[in-house]
Amino acid sequence: MSFEKLGVHPALAQALANEGKTTPFPIQEATLPEAIAGRDILGRGQTGSGKTLAFGLAMMTRLAGRTARPHHPLGLVLAPTRELAVQISEVLAPLSRTVNLNSQVVAGGMPYMRQIQALKRGVPIIVATPGRLMDLLDKRHIDLSDVELTVLDEADQMADMGFLPSVKEILALTKKDGQRLLFSATLDRDVDSLVKMFLKNPVTHSLENEKTTAGRMLHHILIMDQGHKDLIATQIAAREGRTIFFVRTKHGADKLAEKMLRAGVPVGVLHGGKSQGQRTRVLAAFKDGKTNALVATDVAARGIHVDDVSLVVHVDAPADHKDYLHRAGRTARAGTSGTVVTLATSKQKKGIHGLASRAAVKLAEVFVKPSDQELVRVTGAQEPSGIPIQAEPEKHESARKPGSRNRGDRGDRGDRPARNQDRPDYPKRERAPYKGNSGSGGRGGFVKKEKPESVVEFRNNERPVRDYERPQRNDRPARATDRPAREERPSRPAARSWEQNERPARPAHDDRSTRPSSRSEARNTRDERNSRPARAERPDFDPRDRAPKKKWTPQEVRNAERPARDGDRPARPAKKSAAAKPYRTNKFDPMAPKPTEGFRAKSAAKKAGKKAAPKTSKPGRPGKPAVKKTAGKKKPRTK
């Protein structure tokens, strides 16, 4: 049966025929007629069985010749990883041009503005990962209200990666009556919840790919010692043909690749810790044949489509049977044959057999050693060259590209040699010490020195006279008009020595009668000698000097500068100081007059709003008569 009989657009069928694809795969033959008719499809098939063309041909046939509004796509394909999204776009892009359609990848780690600009122009088909698509939805760069056909590829992996809430939110934003196609290798409970919520009367097509590929894919388990595991993996990597090694962690992938490079095996590393540019370069080198071995984690289990991968090696056992099937699906694709090998020890053998039984795979058990005949028979292992290979330095994605201000090393440029090479005929420009902001127009920088004389060419071989070579003022001969030189002044006399400046010594008190007899007498004598006349006896004494300094106001300063006038306002009399108040407290004031009994009663009655009560003969509570006391009378005791 041909693609045209299945209802595929004639232009698409002709494009497939030009590529040599004339016979559809089983899953394409089963799903294309109903998908083109507009029915919801639930397809189960292993990776590499042709699912991409199954939903891609149906989408392009239904949207052929349509034009999308800006930011409003018509078809949407959701994929769990960037590699799988790029792989789907590479399959759909050349075919969509034949029916006047185009597609755009919307995934993380890729140019952000390029995706936004494509959405502004209007793109009918979007191939996206849930994370980046949710980001664009939150920023209102995309609207899914016009999406008529939605495809979920590898829905079970999206559920395992935690994208299920985002997938449900994305599907809720599409048209309610739109068509939805769900393809997955396994249909578990998480995928079943999506089917119940968003698919209407889906047509289920489940293909047992293990049976169809049983004759084309061989599964082995190699039992070995733990110490020989890395050596056997290195010998397998040196074989002829493309080989993919799967490990569980990023650190384990880097460690194994480093050992292979040290043994002389060219190998690439692919895991989630690499940037998108690095992952793209590694995959390109693997597809082009520059490296025949690839060490990857499970992130690449569903995103790698490379032709002629003849061997898949499980260095670390997968977590469950679904991961085993997806890893093994990298080989025996599109009708080719392949081999799947699992490296294990004697203790791990039982668990791997149980995992394979859940995946409906029968393993052939083989005991091997390094460079063993059984190892060569099963995998085609060879001895590596032993010449270490230097790993290529990782390029930083944030580095500026050539042509910007930070040009970097531009290599050869015509007649001039490269920057890093020696150039005796073209010496480098020399720079003087940094001179700061002085003398450079406020910008600072280095002073450019002139080139050596051996390189500079002059007319008629005459070198110009430099400024510092010109005769200076002090070098010219004397003239008649020059001022005579100043005569030298006589030098100042030298200072006298210490012996000449020495004062005469005080006479010693030889006569004891002139010496003070006691300390008090010496003190009195010193006071009399150093005493001065009293301050009041001095002729220059002014008593006003003792007055305290006064702070003058500006008006007083102006009044003091001029004499008094007739029209001046008289001075304001000084205010009388208020009498000091007696000491008072809040509780008791001894100086205040005591209020009378009636005053208290009136004030209490005024506050209560009643008339004052009559005075009582005995003191009591204000406003109430005094209560008489009955003494000597007791109430009778009751039984």
DOBA-444228 format. One record per residue (C-alpha): residue in one letter; y, z, x. Coordinates in steps of 0.5 Angstrom, whole numbers, plus 500, padded with zeros to 3 digits. Each point is the difference from the previous one (the first is absolute). Last residue first. Layout:
% residues N
AYZX;...
***
This chain:
% residues 639
K554728437;T507500500;R504504504;P507503497;K506497503;K504504504;K506504499;G503504506;A506495501;T503495496;K504495504;K506497496;V501493501;A507498502;P503494495;K500493502;G506495503;P500502507;R493504502;G502508499;P505505502;K501505495;S505500495;T499493498;K505495500;P500495494;A497493502;A504494502;K499494496;K495495501;G500493504;A495503506;K505499505;K506503496;A495506499;A499502507;S507499502;K502504494;A495506502;R502500507;F507500499;G499506495;E496504505;T506499505;P500496506;K501503507;P506497504;A498496506;M501503507;P492502501;D498493498;F492501499;K494495500;N504493502;T503503506;R507501501;Y504502506;P508501499;K504494500;A505498505;A507499498;A502493500;S504497505;K507498498;K501493501;A505498505;P507497498;R501493500;A505498505;P506497497;R501493500;D504496505;G507497497;D504504505;R497498506;A496505505;P499497507;R495495502;E494500504;A497507497;N501497493;R495494503;V495504503;E500505494;Q499494495;P494498505;T497507500;W500504506;K494504502;K503507503;K498502507;P500508501;A506503502;R500502508;D504494502;R506502496;P501506505;D502495505;F500502507;D503496505;P504506504;R493503501;E501508498;A496499493;R494497504;A500506504;P501499508;R493498504;S495504503;N495497505;R502505506;E501506495;D493498497;R497500507;T503507502;N497503493;R493497502;A500502507;E502507497;S494500495;R495498505;S502505505;S504502507;P503493500;R501498507;T507502504;S498506503;R494497503;D504496505;D496495502;H500496494;A499493503;P505495500;R498494495;A498493504;P505495501;R498494496;E496494503;N503493499;Q500499508;E493502500;W497496494;S503494504;R506496498;A499494496;A501493503;P507497500;R500494495;S499493503;P506496502;R501495495;E498493502;E505495499;R500495494;A499493502;P506495500;R501497493;D497492501;T506495500;A499498507;R492499499;A494503502;P494495501;R495500494;D493505500;N503505496;R502496494;Q493497499;P497493503;R495497495;E493501501;Y499505495;D503495495;R495495502;V502494504;P496493497;R494497503;E501493503;N494496500;N504494498;R500503493;F496506499;E492502499;V498507498;V492501502;S501503507;E506503498;P497505496;K501501493;E506504497;K499507497;K500501493;V503507499;F496504495;G502503493;G505504497;R503498493;G507502500;G503494503;S496500506;G505504505;S497507499;N495501494;G494501505;K500497507;Y492499501;P498498507;A501493502;R495495497;E497494504;R498494496;K493498502;P499495506;Y498492498;D497497506;P496506502;R497500493;D494505499;Q497500494;N501505494;R506496497;A496493500;P503494504;R506496498;D499493499;G497500493;R500507497;D493504502;G499507497;R504503495;D499507502;G504504495;R505497495;N503507498;R506496496;S495496496;G497493502;P494503502;K497505495;R502507500;A495506501;S498503493;E493497500;H498503506;K495496504;E494503502;P498499507;E494495501;A493504502;Q498499508;I493497500;P496504505;I494495503;G494503498;S497493498;P497503494;E492500499;Q498496494;A498502493;G497494496;T499505494;V493501497;R497496506;V504503506;L499507497;E493499499;Q500498508;D503506502;S507500504;P502507498;K494503496;V497498493;F496503494;V500495494;E500502493;A501494495;L504502494;K499499493;V507499496;A500502492;A507504502;R497506498;S494499504;A505499506;L503506500;G493504499;H498496507;I506502503;G499507499;K493500502;K502497507;Q506504502;K495505504;S497495503;T506497503;A504494496;L503494502;T500495493;V499493501;V502494495;T498493501;G503493497;S499494497;T505495497;G501499492;A507501500;R500507503;A493502504;T505505504;R506505498;G496502494;A496505504;R506504500;H501500493;L493501498;Y500506505;D506503497;K497500493;H494503503;D504507502;A503503506;P499494505;A495501506;D504500506;V499494505;H498496494;V500493503;V501493497;L497494503;S501492498;V508500499;D500493499;D506499496;V505506499;H502504494;I503507502;G503504494;R494503497;A497504506;A507500504;V502507497;D493502502;T501501507;A500494505;V498498507;L500492501;A496496505;N500493501;T507500503;K504494501;G496496495;D506498495;K498505495;F499506504;A507498504;A503499493;L497507497;V503504506;R507496499;T500502493;R498507501;Q506501505;G505497496;Q498505494;S501506504;K493503503;G498507498;G496497494;H495497504;L498494504;V498500507;G499493504;V495499506;P499496506;V494503504;G500502507;A497507500;R507503500;L502496494;M494502497;K501508501;E507499498;A498497493;L495506499;K506505501;D505496496;A495499494;G498508500;H507502500;K501496494;T494503496;R494498497;V497494504;F499493499;F498495505;I501492498;T497495504;R501492501;G495496504;E497501507;R499507502;A504504504;A502505494;I492502500;Q500502507;T506504499;A497503493;I493502505;L505503505;D503504495;K494503496;H496501506;G502508501;Q498501492;D493497502;M498494495;I497498494;L503493497;I500499493;H499493498;H503496494;L499492499;M504496496;R499493498;G493501496;A503506496;T506497499;T499498493;K496506499;E506505502;N505496496;E497502494;L506497495;S503504495;H504496495;T503504494;V505497495;P505504498;N502502493;K507503501;L501502507;F505505501;M498508499;K493499499;V499495507;L505505504;S495506498;D494496502;V503499507;D500507501;R493501497;D497495505;L500492500;T498498507;A502494504;S506499496;F504495495;L504501495;L504495496;R505501495;Q504496495;G506502496;D501503493;K503506503;K504496505;T501504506;L503507501;A494503498;L496497506;I505502505;E499508498;K493499499;V499497507;S505506503;P496505497;L493497503;F503499507;G497506503;M496496506;D493501496;A503497493;M503494504;Q493499504;D497500493;A505494497;E498495506;D505495497;L504502494;V502493496;T506500495;L502494496;E506500495;V505503505;D507499496;S501508499;L499501508;D507501502;I501500508;H506502504;R501506496;K500505505;D495504497;L496494499;L501498507;D497506503;M494500495;L498493502;R501502507;G494506499;P496496495;T499494505;A502493498;V498493499;I506497495;I499493497;P506497496;V506501505;G507500498;R506499505;K501508500;L493502501;A500496506;Q506503502;I497507499;Q494498504;R504498506;M504506500;Y494504501;P497497506;M492502500;G498507501;G498501493;A498495495;V503495496;V497493501;Q504494497;S497494496;N502493498;L499495494;N501493500;V492498498;T498498507;R505505503;S495505497;L494498504;P503501507;A503507498;L493503497;V496501506;E505502504;S503505495;I493503499;Q499501507;V507503501;A498505494;L494502503;E503501507;R505504496;T495505497;P499502493;A501493496;L504499494;V501493497;L506498495;G501494496;L507498497;P505503504;H507503498;H505501505;P503494499;R497496495;A493496501;T499493499;R493497497;G497494503;A493503500;L500507498;R493500496;T497495505;M503505506;M497506497;A493497499;L500497507;G502507503;F495504496;A494497502;L503497507;T501507502;K493503497;G496495505;S494504502;G503503506;T501507497;Q494501496;G501499492;R501503494;G505497495;L503503494;I504494497;D505500494;R500494496;G506494501;A496494499;I501499508;A496507501;E494498495;P499493504;L501503507;T496506500;A492498500;E501494505;Q505504504;I495505501;P494495502;F504497505;P504493498;T498493503;T505495503;K503504505;G501495506;E507502501;N502493497;A496502494;L504507499;A506496500;Q497495495;A498506495;L507503501;A503494498;P495499494;H502507497;V493504500;G496499493;L493502502;K499492500;E505499505;F498505505;S493496501;M493502497;
***
